[in-house]
Amino acid sequence: MVVLWSAAKQTVIDGFGVQEARVRVIPNGVSADSFPLATAQSRMESRARLALPEHAVVVAIVGSLSHEKRV
């Protein structure tokens, strides 16, 4: 079994009973540097483009909404 981080490895071992020797951690191959942090200006522009109020709370998730991800 392949997981993306060490905590997921432990969850697979503890929660699903998979033998530790059968689990490998292979980190995501995409560098976080590819996704620069938003600036105040870019946030303001995005809110305007999406017609969101200035102080509205915005939450986003990219991924599969499955039980084991505990969204």
All heavy atoms as TSV, in Angstrom:
chain	resi	resn	atom	element	x	y	z
A	1	MET	N	N	0.845	-1.150	0.000
A	1	MET	CA	C	0.000	0.000	0.000
A	1	MET	C	C	0.898	1.223	0.000
A	1	MET	O	O	1.926	1.252	0.665
A	1	MET	CB	C	-0.909	-0.013	1.226
A	1	MET	CG	C	-1.700	1.240	1.391
A	1	MET	SD	S	-3.059	1.092	2.542
A	1	MET	CE	C	-4.151	0.056	1.645
A	2	VAL	N	N	0.483	2.245	-0.741
A	2	VAL	CA	C	1.231	3.499	-0.803
A	2	VAL	C	C	0.392	4.606	-0.183
A	2	VAL	O	O	-0.800	4.727	-0.467
A	2	VAL	CB	C	1.572	3.859	-2.267
A	2	VAL	CG1	C	2.244	5.223	-2.347
A	2	VAL	CG2	C	2.451	2.787	-2.881
A	3	VAL	N	N	1.023	5.395	0.675
A	3	VAL	CA	C	0.373	6.557	1.297
A	3	VAL	C	C	1.255	7.774	1.048
A	3	VAL	O	O	2.422	7.648	0.679
A	3	VAL	CB	C	0.129	6.347	2.806
A	3	VAL	CG1	C	-0.827	5.195	3.054
A	3	VAL	CG2	C	1.441	6.113	3.539
A	4	LEU	N	N	0.699	8.966	1.256
A	4	LEU	CA	C	1.424	10.192	0.937
A	4	LEU	C	C	2.182	10.810	2.105
A	4	LEU	O	O	3.025	11.669	1.900
A	4	LEU	CB	C	0.461	11.240	0.358
A	4	LEU	CG	C	-0.222	10.847	-0.949
A	4	LEU	CD1	C	-1.190	11.931	-1.380
A	4	LEU	CD2	C	0.799	10.579	-2.033
A	5	TRP	N	N	1.882	10.414	3.330
A	5	TRP	CA	C	2.597	10.977	4.485
A	5	TRP	C	C	2.595	9.966	5.625
A	5	TRP	O	O	1.802	9.032	5.651
A	5	TRP	CB	C	2.028	12.337	4.907
A	5	TRP	CG	C	0.643	12.310	5.454
A	5	TRP	CD1	C	0.287	12.264	6.775
A	5	TRP	CD2	C	-0.582	12.316	4.729
A	5	TRP	NE1	N	-1.073	12.250	6.896
A	5	TRP	CE2	C	-1.636	12.277	5.652
A	5	TRP	CE3	C	-0.889	12.344	3.367
A	5	TRP	CZ2	C	-2.969	12.268	5.265
A	5	TRP	CZ3	C	-2.226	12.331	2.988
A	5	TRP	CH2	C	-3.237	12.300	3.936
A	6	SER	N	N	3.498	10.165	6.600
A	6	SER	CA	C	3.705	9.178	7.658
A	6	SER	C	C	2.491	8.980	8.561
A	6	SER	O	O	2.241	7.869	9.027
A	6	SER	CB	C	4.935	9.539	8.490
A	6	SER	OG	O	4.783	10.820	9.052
A	7	ALA	N	N	1.725	10.045	8.822
A	7	ALA	CA	C	0.528	9.878	9.658
A	7	ALA	C	C	-0.491	8.976	8.971
A	7	ALA	O	O	-1.181	8.186	9.627
A	7	ALA	CB	C	-0.090	11.235	9.985
A	8	ALA	N	N	-0.572	9.067	7.651
A	8	ALA	CA	C	-1.481	8.183	6.908
A	8	ALA	C	C	-1.009	6.734	7.004
A	8	ALA	O	O	-1.815	5.809	7.106
A	8	ALA	CB	C	-1.582	8.622	5.453
A	9	LYS	N	N	0.299	6.542	7.010
A	9	LYS	CA	C	0.845	5.196	7.165
A	9	LYS	C	C	0.388	4.602	8.492
A	9	LYS	O	O	-0.072	3.463	8.550
A	9	LYS	CB	C	2.379	5.228	7.099
A	9	LYS	CG	C	3.023	3.879	7.321
A	9	LYS	CD	C	4.530	3.960	7.235
A	9	LYS	CE	C	5.153	2.594	7.476
A	9	LYS	NZ	N	6.621	2.624	7.337
A	10	GLN	N	N	0.508	5.382	9.555
A	10	GLN	CA	C	0.119	4.888	10.868
A	10	GLN	C	C	-1.378	4.596	10.931
A	10	GLN	O	O	-1.811	3.622	11.544
A	10	GLN	CB	C	0.522	5.880	11.958
A	10	GLN	CG	C	0.663	5.241	13.307
A	10	GLN	CD	C	1.676	4.091	13.310
A	10	GLN	OE1	O	2.808	4.229	12.856
A	10	GLN	NE2	N	1.264	2.947	13.811
A	11	THR	N	N	-2.185	5.421	10.273
A	11	THR	CA	C	-3.635	5.190	10.230
A	11	THR	C	C	-3.958	3.874	9.531
A	11	THR	O	O	-4.806	3.105	9.989
A	11	THR	CB	C	-4.346	6.360	9.517
A	11	THR	OG1	O	-4.116	7.554	10.267
A	11	THR	CG2	C	-5.836	6.109	9.380
A	12	VAL	N	N	-3.265	3.610	8.442
A	12	VAL	CA	C	-3.485	2.363	7.697
A	12	VAL	C	C	-3.082	1.161	8.551
A	12	VAL	O	O	-3.779	0.145	8.581
A	12	VAL	CB	C	-2.692	2.399	6.367
A	12	VAL	CG1	C	-2.633	1.036	5.718
A	12	VAL	CG2	C	-3.296	3.412	5.414
A	13	ILE	N	N	-1.984	1.292	9.262
A	13	ILE	CA	C	-1.517	0.191	10.114
A	13	ILE	C	C	-2.469	-0.021	11.287
A	13	ILE	O	O	-2.930	-1.141	11.534
A	13	ILE	CB	C	-0.086	0.478	10.618
A	13	ILE	CG1	C	0.895	0.446	9.445
A	13	ILE	CG2	C	0.329	-0.504	11.706
A	13	ILE	CD1	C	2.267	1.017	9.770
A	14	ASP	N	N	-2.766	1.059	12.015
A	14	ASP	CA	C	-3.612	0.951	13.211
A	14	ASP	C	C	-5.083	0.719	12.877
A	14	ASP	O	O	-5.754	-0.096	13.504
A	14	ASP	CB	C	-3.503	2.213	14.065
A	14	ASP	CG	C	-2.102	2.416	14.618
A	14	ASP	OD1	O	-1.312	1.452	14.648
A	14	ASP	OD2	O	-1.801	3.567	15.003
A	15	GLY	N	N	-5.582	1.457	11.906
A	15	GLY	CA	C	-7.017	1.425	11.623
A	15	GLY	C	C	-7.472	0.297	10.730
A	15	GLY	O	O	-8.616	-0.158	10.815
A	16	PHE	N	N	-6.579	-0.170	9.852
A	16	PHE	CA	C	-6.984	-1.204	8.898
A	16	PHE	C	C	-6.209	-2.504	9.059
A	16	PHE	O	O	-6.445	-3.467	8.335
A	16	PHE	CB	C	-6.837	-0.678	7.466
A	16	PHE	CG	C	-7.731	0.491	7.179
A	16	PHE	CD1	C	-7.228	1.784	7.210
A	16	PHE	CD2	C	-9.073	0.313	6.902
A	16	PHE	CE1	C	-8.036	2.878	6.958
A	16	PHE	CE2	C	-9.896	1.390	6.649
A	16	PHE	CZ	C	-9.387	2.681	6.679
A	17	GLY	N	N	-5.255	-2.519	9.993
A	17	GLY	CA	C	-4.535	-3.753	10.276
A	17	GLY	C	C	-3.542	-4.177	9.207
A	17	GLY	O	O	-3.147	-5.339	9.156
A	18	VAL	N	N	-3.115	-3.250	8.362
A	18	VAL	CA	C	-2.139	-3.591	7.332
A	18	VAL	C	C	-0.759	-3.712	7.992
A	18	VAL	O	O	-0.398	-2.898	8.838
A	18	VAL	CB	C	-2.105	-2.502	6.222
A	18	VAL	CG1	C	-1.045	-2.810	5.187
A	18	VAL	CG2	C	-3.478	-2.377	5.574
A	19	GLN	N	N	-0.014	-4.731	7.624
A	19	GLN	CA	C	1.320	-4.922	8.191
A	19	GLN	C	C	2.229	-3.768	7.786
A	19	GLN	O	O	2.239	-3.345	6.628
A	19	GLN	CB	C	1.923	-6.229	7.703
A	19	GLN	CG	C	1.176	-7.454	8.163
A	19	GLN	CD	C	1.746	-8.713	7.523
A	19	GLN	OE1	O	2.620	-8.663	6.678
A	19	GLN	NE2	N	1.212	-9.847	7.945
A	20	GLU	N	N	3.013	-3.285	8.728
A	20	GLU	CA	C	3.885	-2.135	8.483
A	20	GLU	C	C	4.798	-2.352	7.274
A	20	GLU	O	O	5.037	-1.444	6.482
A	20	GLU	CB	C	4.717	-1.820	9.718
A	20	GLU	CG	C	5.570	-0.582	9.548
A	20	GLU	CD	C	6.270	-0.145	10.822
A	20	GLU	OE1	O	6.089	-0.792	11.870
A	20	GLU	OE2	O	7.001	0.859	10.752
A	21	ALA	N	N	5.297	-3.553	7.104
A	21	ALA	CA	C	6.208	-3.853	5.993
A	21	ALA	C	C	5.535	-3.710	4.629
A	21	ALA	O	O	6.213	-3.591	3.611
A	21	ALA	CB	C	6.762	-5.270	6.146
A	22	ARG	N	N	4.208	-3.696	4.615
A	22	ARG	CA	C	3.473	-3.601	3.353
A	22	ARG	C	C	3.061	-2.166	3.008
A	22	ARG	O	O	2.401	-1.946	2.003
A	22	ARG	CB	C	2.245	-4.493	3.412
A	22	ARG	CG	C	2.611	-5.973	3.560
A	22	ARG	CD	C	1.399	-6.840	3.482
A	22	ARG	NE	N	0.707	-6.616	2.241
A	22	ARG	CZ	C	0.700	-7.440	1.203
A	22	ARG	NH1	N	1.381	-8.558	1.258
A	22	ARG	NH2	N	0.022	-7.162	0.118
A	23	VAL	N	N	3.460	-1.209	3.842
A	23	VAL	CA	C	3.056	0.181	3.625
A	23	VAL	C	C	4.287	1.022	3.303
A	23	VAL	O	O	5.292	0.970	4.012
A	23	VAL	CB	C	2.341	0.766	4.868
A	23	VAL	CG1	C	1.853	2.179	4.590
A	23	VAL	CG2	C	1.186	-0.122	5.294
A	24	ARG	N	N	4.215	1.791	2.236
A	24	ARG	CA	C	5.310	2.684	1.830
A	24	ARG	C	C	4.801	4.119	1.773
A	24	ARG	O	O	3.688	4.366	1.313
A	24	ARG	CB	C	5.827	2.322	0.435
A	24	ARG	CG	C	6.418	0.948	0.329
A	24	ARG	CD	C	7.813	0.921	0.954
A	24	ARG	NE	N	8.407	-0.388	0.830
A	24	ARG	CZ	C	8.394	-1.314	1.765
A	24	ARG	NH1	N	7.800	-1.094	2.900
A	24	ARG	NH2	N	8.965	-2.470	1.575
A	25	VAL	N	N	5.629	5.038	2.237
A	25	VAL	CA	C	5.314	6.460	2.147
A	25	VAL	C	C	6.037	7.016	0.922
A	25	VAL	O	O	7.260	6.957	0.825
A	25	VAL	CB	C	5.759	7.237	3.407
A	25	VAL	CG1	C	5.490	8.719	3.252
A	25	VAL	CG2	C	5.070	6.684	4.643
A	26	ILE	N	N	5.265	7.530	-0.019
A	26	ILE	CA	C	5.817	8.202	-1.194
A	26	ILE	C	C	5.176	9.583	-1.229
A	26	ILE	O	O	4.006	9.724	-1.579
A	26	ILE	CB	C	5.527	7.427	-2.495
A	26	ILE	CG1	C	6.128	6.034	-2.411
A	26	ILE	CG2	C	6.077	8.207	-3.698
A	26	ILE	CD1	C	5.838	5.161	-3.615
A	27	PRO	N	N	5.922	10.612	-0.824
A	27	PRO	CA	C	5.358	11.962	-0.756
A	27	PRO	C	C	4.875	12.443	-2.118
A	27	PRO	O	O	5.375	12.017	-3.161
A	27	PRO	CB	C	6.525	12.820	-0.265
A	27	PRO	CG	C	7.493	11.867	0.335
A	27	PRO	CD	C	7.312	10.577	-0.399
A	28	ASN	N	N	3.925	13.348	-2.086
A	28	ASN	CA	C	3.407	13.957	-3.298
A	28	ASN	C	C	4.568	14.573	-4.069
A	28	ASN	O	O	5.414	15.256	-3.505
A	28	ASN	CB	C	2.376	15.020	-2.921
A	28	ASN	CG	C	1.552	15.462	-4.095
A	28	ASN	OD1	O	1.923	15.269	-5.242
A	28	ASN	ND2	N	0.411	16.057	-3.803
A	29	GLY	N	N	4.600	14.369	-5.364
A	29	GLY	CA	C	5.709	14.852	-6.184
A	29	GLY	C	C	5.600	16.296	-6.625
A	29	GLY	O	O	6.430	16.769	-7.381
A	30	VAL	N	N	4.609	17.014	-6.146
A	30	VAL	CA	C	4.433	18.411	-6.540
A	30	VAL	C	C	4.986	19.308	-5.446
A	30	VAL	O	O	4.596	19.203	-4.288
A	30	VAL	CB	C	2.938	18.738	-6.780
A	30	VAL	CG1	C	2.757	20.197	-7.140
A	30	VAL	CG2	C	2.372	17.841	-7.862
A	31	SER	N	N	5.893	20.176	-5.810
A	31	SER	CA	C	6.493	21.082	-4.840
A	31	SER	C	C	5.497	22.148	-4.402
A	31	SER	O	O	4.781	22.728	-5.231
A	31	SER	CB	C	7.714	21.763	-5.456
A	31	SER	OG	O	8.171	22.798	-4.610
A	32	ALA	N	N	5.466	22.418	-3.115
A	32	ALA	CA	C	4.584	23.474	-2.593
A	32	ALA	C	C	4.972	24.837	-3.147
A	32	ALA	O	O	4.151	25.747	-3.192
A	32	ALA	CB	C	4.641	23.485	-1.070
A	33	ASP	N	N	6.215	24.978	-3.605
A	33	ASP	CA	C	6.667	26.237	-4.189
A	33	ASP	C	C	5.918	26.571	-5.480
A	33	ASP	O	O	5.927	27.715	-5.928
A	33	ASP	CB	C	8.166	26.198	-4.467
A	33	ASP	CG	C	8.980	26.090	-3.189
A	33	ASP	OD1	O	8.462	26.491	-2.117
A	33	ASP	OD2	O	10.119	25.608	-3.258
A	34	SER	N	N	5.271	25.570	-6.070
A	34	SER	CA	C	4.480	25.798	-7.286
A	34	SER	C	C	3.200	26.562	-6.988
A	34	SER	O	O	2.513	27.005	-7.907
A	34	SER	CB	C	4.117	24.465	-7.937
A	34	SER	OG	O	5.276	23.764	-8.300
A	35	PHE	N	N	2.872	26.686	-5.712
A	35	PHE	CA	C	1.627	27.329	-5.304
A	35	PHE	C	C	1.942	28.445	-4.311
A	35	PHE	O	O	1.865	28.256	-3.103
A	35	PHE	CB	C	0.691	26.298	-4.661
A	35	PHE	CG	C	0.416	25.136	-5.570
A	35	PHE	CD1	C	1.167	23.973	-5.467
A	35	PHE	CD2	C	-0.549	25.224	-6.549
A	35	PHE	CE1	C	0.934	22.903	-6.314
A	35	PHE	CE2	C	-0.794	24.155	-7.402
A	35	PHE	CZ	C	-0.047	22.997	-7.287
A	36	PRO	N	N	2.298	29.624	-4.816
A	36	PRO	CA	C	2.656	30.717	-3.913
A	36	PRO	C	C	1.477	31.137	-3.044
A	36	PRO	O	O	0.311	30.983	-3.433
A	36	PRO	CB	C	3.078	31.842	-4.858
A	36	PRO	CG	C	2.431	31.516	-6.157
A	36	PRO	CD	C	2.304	30.019	-6.210
A	37	LEU	N	N	1.791	31.659	-1.862
A	37	LEU	CA	C	0.751	32.129	-0.957
A	37	LEU	C	C	0.013	33.317	-1.556
A	37	LEU	O	O	0.604	34.124	-2.276
A	37	LEU	CB	C	1.365	32.528	0.385
A	37	LEU	CG	C	1.987	31.392	1.196
A	37	LEU	CD1	C	2.648	31.956	2.444
A	37	LEU	CD2	C	0.945	30.359	1.559
A	38	ALA	N	N	-1.254	33.401	-1.244
A	38	ALA	CA	C	-2.065	34.515	-1.728
A	38	ALA	C	C	-1.631	35.804	-1.034
A	38	ALA	O	O	-1.225	35.793	0.131
A	38	ALA	CB	C	-3.536	34.244	-1.452
A	39	THR	N	N	-1.734	36.887	-1.759
A	39	THR	CA	C	-1.457	38.204	-1.185
A	39	THR	C	C	-2.782	38.891	-0.895
A	39	THR	O	O	-3.840	38.444	-1.368
A	39	THR	CB	C	-0.658	39.074	-2.162
A	39	THR	OG1	O	-1.474	39.294	-3.330
A	39	THR	CG2	C	0.654	38.410	-2.569
A	40	ALA	N	N	-2.747	39.960	-0.146
A	40	ALA	CA	C	-3.970	40.721	0.123
A	40	ALA	C	C	-4.597	41.174	-1.193
A	40	ALA	O	O	-5.817	41.116	-1.377
A	40	ALA	CB	C	-3.667	41.908	1.030
A	41	GLN	N	N	-3.764	41.600	-2.135
A	41	GLN	CA	C	-4.259	42.066	-3.437
A	41	GLN	C	C	-4.917	40.930	-4.218
A	41	GLN	O	O	-6.010	41.090	-4.768
A	41	GLN	CB	C	-3.099	42.664	-4.245
A	41	GLN	CG	C	-3.500	43.176	-5.619
A	41	GLN	CD	C	-4.416	44.387	-5.565
A	41	GLN	OE1	O	-4.365	45.170	-4.625
A	41	GLN	NE2	N	-5.273	44.518	-6.552
A	42	SER	N	N	-4.274	39.758	-4.256
A	42	SER	CA	C	-4.852	38.646	-5.017
A	42	SER	C	C	-6.153	38.153	-4.380
A	42	SER	O	O	-7.085	37.755	-5.084
A	42	SER	CB	C	-3.856	37.495	-5.165
A	42	SER	OG	O	-3.588	36.874	-3.931
A	43	ARG	N	N	-6.232	38.204	-3.059
A	43	ARG	CA	C	-7.487	37.825	-2.380
A	43	ARG	C	C	-8.603	38.795	-2.737
A	43	ARG	O	O	-9.730	38.390	-3.020
A	43	ARG	CB	C	-7.280	37.789	-0.870
A	43	ARG	CG	C	-6.513	36.599	-0.395
A	43	ARG	CD	C	-6.502	36.534	1.129
A	43	ARG	NE	N	-5.771	35.373	1.545
A	43	ARG	CZ	C	-4.682	35.418	2.283
A	43	ARG	NH1	N	-4.224	36.567	2.720
A	43	ARG	NH2	N	-4.056	34.315	2.615
A	44	MET	N	N	-8.284	40.071	-2.711
A	44	MET	CA	C	-9.284	41.085	-3.037
A	44	MET	C	C	-9.780	40.904	-4.478
A	44	MET	O	O	-10.980	40.942	-4.742
A	44	MET	CB	C	-8.688	42.479	-2.848
A	44	MET	CG	C	-9.677	43.607	-3.056
A	44	MET	SD	S	-8.939	45.236	-2.766
A	44	MET	CE	C	-7.875	45.361	-4.199
A	45	GLU	N	N	-8.858	40.662	-5.396
A	45	GLU	CA	C	-9.229	40.450	-6.799
A	45	GLU	C	C	-10.079	39.197	-6.972
A	45	GLU	O	O	-11.054	39.195	-7.724
A	45	GLU	CB	C	-7.971	40.367	-7.654
A	45	GLU	CG	C	-7.237	41.684	-7.763
A	45	GLU	CD	C	-5.840	41.551	-8.360
A	45	GLU	OE1	O	-5.410	40.411	-8.659
A	45	GLU	OE2	O	-5.183	42.596	-8.520
A	46	SER	N	N	-9.735	38.147	-6.263
A	46	SER	CA	C	-10.514	36.905	-6.358
A	46	SER	C	C	-11.917	37.087	-5.801
A	46	SER	O	O	-12.895	36.614	-6.373
A	46	SER	CB	C	-9.804	35.777	-5.607
A	46	SER	OG	O	-8.590	35.468	-6.226
A	47	ARG	N	N	-12.035	37.764	-4.669
A	47	ARG	CA	C	-13.364	38.027	-4.091
A	47	ARG	C	C	-14.215	38.857	-5.054
A	47	ARG	O	O	-15.399	38.570	-5.234
A	47	ARG	CB	C	-13.238	38.747	-2.751
A	47	ARG	CG	C	-12.801	37.842	-1.627
A	47	ARG	CD	C	-12.655	38.624	-0.324
A	47	ARG	NE	N	-12.264	37.770	0.765
A	47	ARG	CZ	C	-13.113	37.038	1.481
A	47	ARG	NH1	N	-14.393	37.078	1.243
A	47	ARG	NH2	N	-12.662	36.273	2.455
A	48	ALA	N	N	-13.619	39.838	-5.679
A	48	ALA	CA	C	-14.360	40.670	-6.633
A	48	ALA	C	C	-14.804	39.834	-7.832
A	48	ALA	O	O	-15.957	39.905	-8.265
A	48	ALA	CB	C	-13.503	41.846	-7.087
A	49	ARG	N	N	-13.902	39.007	-8.349
A	49	ARG	CA	C	-14.219	38.171	-9.514
A	49	ARG	C	C	-15.339	37.177	-9.201
A	49	ARG	O	O	-16.170	36.871	-10.041
A	49	ARG	CB	C	-12.950	37.442	-9.967
A	49	ARG	CG	C	-13.103	36.698	-11.272
A	49	ARG	CD	C	-11.785	36.140	-11.829
A	49	ARG	NE	N	-11.106	35.244	-10.906
A	49	ARG	CZ	C	-9.996	35.546	-10.202
A	49	ARG	NH1	N	-9.429	36.722	-10.315
A	49	ARG	NH2	N	-9.439	34.660	-9.394
A	50	LEU	N	N	-15.376	36.680	-7.965
A	50	LEU	CA	C	-16.384	35.696	-7.568
A	50	LEU	C	C	-17.603	36.317	-6.884
A	50	LEU	O	O	-18.483	35.604	-6.422
A	50	LEU	CB	C	-15.750	34.656	-6.641
A	50	LEU	CG	C	-14.628	33.819	-7.271
A	50	LEU	CD1	C	-13.900	33.015	-6.205
A	50	LEU	CD2	C	-15.189	32.918	-8.360
A	51	ALA	N	N	-17.625	37.636	-6.807
A	51	ALA	CA	C	-18.727	38.377	-6.172
A	51	ALA	C	C	-18.935	37.956	-4.715
A	51	ALA	O	O	-20.062	37.791	-4.250
A	51	ALA	CB	C	-20.020	38.229	-6.976
A	52	LEU	N	N	-17.834	37.796	-3.983
A	52	LEU	CA	C	-17.897	37.427	-2.570
A	52	LEU	C	C	-17.745	38.676	-1.711
A	52	LEU	O	O	-16.895	39.525	-1.999
A	52	LEU	CB	C	-16.774	36.452	-2.219
A	52	LEU	CG	C	-16.838	35.083	-2.883
A	52	LEU	CD1	C	-15.548	34.319	-2.634
A	52	LEU	CD2	C	-18.029	34.310	-2.373
A	53	PRO	N	N	-18.530	38.792	-0.648
A	53	PRO	CA	C	-18.387	39.933	0.255
A	53	PRO	C	C	-16.972	39.981	0.850
A	53	PRO	O	O	-16.316	38.951	1.032
A	53	PRO	CB	C	-19.421	39.666	1.347
A	53	PRO	CG	C	-20.394	38.727	0.736
A	53	PRO	CD	C	-19.611	37.902	-0.245
A	54	GLU	N	N	-16.526	41.181	1.167
A	54	GLU	CA	C	-15.156	41.391	1.639
A	54	GLU	C	C	-14.809	40.561	2.872
A	54	GLU	O	O	-13.710	40.043	2.993
A	54	GLU	CB	C	-14.947	42.871	1.947
A	54	GLU	CG	C	-13.546	43.203	2.390
A	54	GLU	CD	C	-13.353	44.687	2.667
A	54	GLU	OE1	O	-14.231	45.487	2.324
A	54	GLU	OE2	O	-12.317	45.023	3.257
A	55	HIS	N	N	-15.741	40.409	3.803
A	55	HIS	CA	C	-15.435	39.710	5.056
A	55	HIS	C	C	-16.096	38.334	5.167
A	55	HIS	O	O	-16.114	37.753	6.247
A	55	HIS	CB	C	-15.826	40.587	6.252
A	55	HIS	CG	C	-15.047	41.863	6.299
A	55	HIS	ND1	N	-13.703	41.902	6.600
A	55	HIS	CD2	C	-15.405	43.145	6.048
A	55	HIS	CE1	C	-13.268	43.143	6.555
A	55	HIS	NE2	N	-14.288	43.918	6.218
A	56	ALA	N	N	-16.617	37.812	4.075
A	56	ALA	CA	C	-17.236	36.483	4.109
A	56	ALA	C	C	-16.170	35.423	4.361
A	56	ALA	O	O	-15.047	35.509	3.863
A	56	ALA	CB	C	-17.946	36.186	2.790
A	57	VAL	N	N	-16.510	34.442	5.167
A	57	VAL	CA	C	-15.604	33.319	5.412
A	57	VAL	C	C	-15.666	32.396	4.198
A	57	VAL	O	O	-16.750	32.013	3.752
A	57	VAL	CB	C	-16.002	32.553	6.695
A	57	VAL	CG1	C	-15.126	31.322	6.871
A	57	VAL	CG2	C	-15.911	33.470	7.898
A	58	VAL	N	N	-14.505	32.051	3.667
A	58	VAL	CA	C	-14.439	31.184	2.492
A	58	VAL	C	C	-13.575	29.984	2.841
A	58	VAL	O	O	-12.463	30.128	3.338
A	58	VAL	CB	C	-13.824	31.930	1.281
A	58	VAL	CG1	C	-13.709	30.997	0.083
A	58	VAL	CG2	C	-14.649	33.156	0.942
A	59	VAL	N	N	-14.117	28.795	2.593
A	59	VAL	CA	C	-13.388	27.557	2.846
A	59	VAL	C	C	-13.412	26.748	1.561
A	59	VAL	O	O	-14.442	26.643	0.904
A	59	VAL	CB	C	-14.058	26.737	3.986
A	59	VAL	CG1	C	-13.330	25.422	4.201
A	59	VAL	CG2	C	-14.104	27.558	5.261
A	60	ALA	N	N	-12.277	26.177	1.215
A	60	ALA	CA	C	-12.203	25.362	-0.003
A	60	ALA	C	C	-11.425	24.094	0.283
A	60	ALA	O	O	-10.539	24.076	1.141
A	60	ALA	CB	C	-11.523	26.145	-1.118
A	61	ILE	N	N	-11.769	23.041	-0.425
A	61	ILE	CA	C	-11.019	21.797	-0.350
A	61	ILE	C	C	-10.919	21.230	-1.755
A	61	ILE	O	O	-11.865	21.314	-2.526
A	61	ILE	CB	C	-11.662	20.772	0.609
A	61	ILE	CG1	C	-10.780	19.541	0.709
A	61	ILE	CG2	C	-13.062	20.407	0.172
A	61	ILE	CD1	C	-11.141	18.624	1.847
A	62	VAL	N	N	-9.755	20.716	-2.059
A	62	VAL	CA	C	-9.550	20.061	-3.337
A	62	VAL	C	C	-9.185	18.622	-3.018
A	62	VAL	O	O	-8.185	18.366	-2.356
A	62	VAL	CB	C	-8.419	20.736	-4.143
A	62	VAL	CG1	C	-8.168	19.986	-5.444
A	62	VAL	CG2	C	-8.751	22.195	-4.403
A	63	GLY	N	N	-10.023	17.717	-3.438
A	63	GLY	CA	C	-9.747	16.312	-3.164
A	63	GLY	C	C	-11.032	15.514	-3.136
A	63	GLY	O	O	-12.120	16.046	-3.326
A	64	SER	N	N	-10.883	14.265	-2.878
A	64	SER	CA	C	-12.012	13.356	-2.806
A	64	SER	C	C	-12.672	13.466	-1.428
A	64	SER	O	O	-11.994	13.445	-0.415
A	64	SER	CB	C	-11.522	11.926	-3.024
A	64	SER	OG	O	-12.560	11.004	-2.827
A	65	LEU	N	N	-13.963	13.610	-1.404
A	65	LEU	CA	C	-14.686	13.676	-0.133
A	65	LEU	C	C	-15.036	12.249	0.300
A	65	LEU	O	O	-16.149	11.781	0.139
A	65	LEU	CB	C	-15.960	14.525	-0.280
A	65	LEU	CG	C	-15.719	15.990	-0.603
A	65	LEU	CD1	C	-17.046	16.721	-0.796
A	65	LEU	CD2	C	-14.932	16.658	0.516
A	66	SER	N	N	-14.044	11.571	0.856
A	66	SER	CA	C	-14.268	10.202	1.304
A	66	SER	C	C	-14.045	10.121	2.809
A	66	SER	O	O	-13.345	10.942	3.401
A	66	SER	CB	C	-13.329	9.257	0.554
A	66	SER	OG	O	-11.994	9.650	0.720
A	67	HIS	N	N	-14.656	9.132	3.430
A	67	HIS	CA	C	-14.648	8.978	4.884
A	67	HIS	C	C	-13.239	9.008	5.479
A	67	HIS	O	O	-12.991	9.697	6.462
A	67	HIS	CB	C	-15.365	7.699	5.286
A	67	HIS	CG	C	-15.284	7.409	6.751
A	67	HIS	ND1	N	-16.028	8.095	7.682
A	67	HIS	CD2	C	-14.520	6.535	7.439
A	67	HIS	CE1	C	-15.724	7.655	8.891
A	67	HIS	NE2	N	-14.816	6.699	8.778
A	68	GLU	N	N	-12.327	8.267	4.856
A	68	GLU	CA	C	-10.985	8.156	5.437
A	68	GLU	C	C	-10.209	9.463	5.416
A	68	GLU	O	O	-9.224	9.623	6.131
A	68	GLU	CB	C	-10.176	7.049	4.767
A	68	GLU	CG	C	-9.904	7.261	3.296
A	68	GLU	CD	C	-10.979	6.718	2.384
A	68	GLU	OE1	O	-12.042	6.294	2.852
A	68	GLU	OE2	O	-10.756	6.735	1.171
A	69	LYS	N	N	-10.640	10.447	4.638
A	69	LYS	CA	C	-9.959	11.749	4.613
A	69	LYS	C	C	-10.412	12.662	5.752
A	69	LYS	O	O	-9.821	13.703	5.990
A	69	LYS	CB	C	-10.173	12.431	3.270
A	69	LYS	CG	C	-9.504	11.642	2.165
A	69	LYS	CD	C	-9.297	12.439	0.951
A	69	LYS	CE	C	-8.605	11.548	-0.062
A	69	LYS	NZ	N	-7.746	12.261	-0.928
A	70	ARG	N	N	-11.477	12.276	6.442
A	70	ARG	CA	C	-11.987	13.016	7.598
A	70	ARG	C	C	-12.189	14.516	7.324
A	70	ARG	O	O	-11.750	15.368	8.066
A	70	ARG	CB	C	-11.058	12.859	8.792
A	70	ARG	CG	C	-10.909	11.430	9.244
A	70	ARG	CD	C	-10.070	11.396	10.495
A	70	ARG	NE	N	-9.437	10.091	10.601
A	70	ARG	CZ	C	-8.468	9.818	11.437
A	70	ARG	NH1	N	-8.008	10.744	12.234
A	70	ARG	NH2	N	-7.966	8.630	11.486
A	71	VAL	N	N	-12.829	14.795	6.223
A	71	VAL	CA	C	-13.085	16.194	5.859
A	71	VAL	C	C	-14.071	16.804	6.838
A	71	VAL	O	O	-15.083	16.256	7.141
A	71	VAL	CB	C	-13.630	16.281	4.427
A	71	VAL	CG1	C	-13.947	17.713	4.054
A	71	VAL	CG2	C	-12.617	15.700	3.452
